[in-house]
């Protein structure tokens, strides 16, 4: 079973600061997704990365996929209080026989203080 | 915008009781999933369902668990005899491959199950 290690587990920063969250595996990812989850809601997809070395931007969020497809990072520039939440990396179809099954990392709880 | 809905939002039950968690996936989706998230732990896959049958289940999904899609609309998760360790948030999700970039899996808001 693919294990996804996320770090840090907790991140508490001031508004305006930058931050980076990491997702690593000992095995090669087929693809990787980043989700954001707010309290009382289900995860919502932010991005899917597929190609080694890929960089995707979503406003102030920058997602990188490592060249060897064994790691990924999420960088937030000038964090805002609205960025507070749980950030999850997940690999679709990590083994098994069913399409789309997601294996999640343990998540990073981000708190942005005003 | 279409969304996955789940009921109830919170279910409290006594140990040993049966519970049914209900989900209405997005109408044109084809694959359906249940996940759970124990407080403070990661989201874990339980089961996937396609073409009216289970396509994969995890070790967590033992004989006490079952899923049904009885009417082409609802997708239910039944726990026959709940245990304390079943207390968790249960998320339903659905997907239609090719519909969105990255084959986005759409999650419901979850049902918080508390077993006393």
Interface residues (C-beta under 8 A of the other chain):
Chain A: X31 X33 X40 X41 X42 X43 X44 X45 X47 X48 X88 X90 X92 X96 X97 X98 X99 X100 X101 X102 X103 X104 X105 X106 X107
Chain B: X4 X31 X33 X35 X41 X42 X43 X44 X45 X48 X50 X55 X56 X91 X93 X95 X97 X101 X102 X103 X104 X105 X107 X108 X109 X110
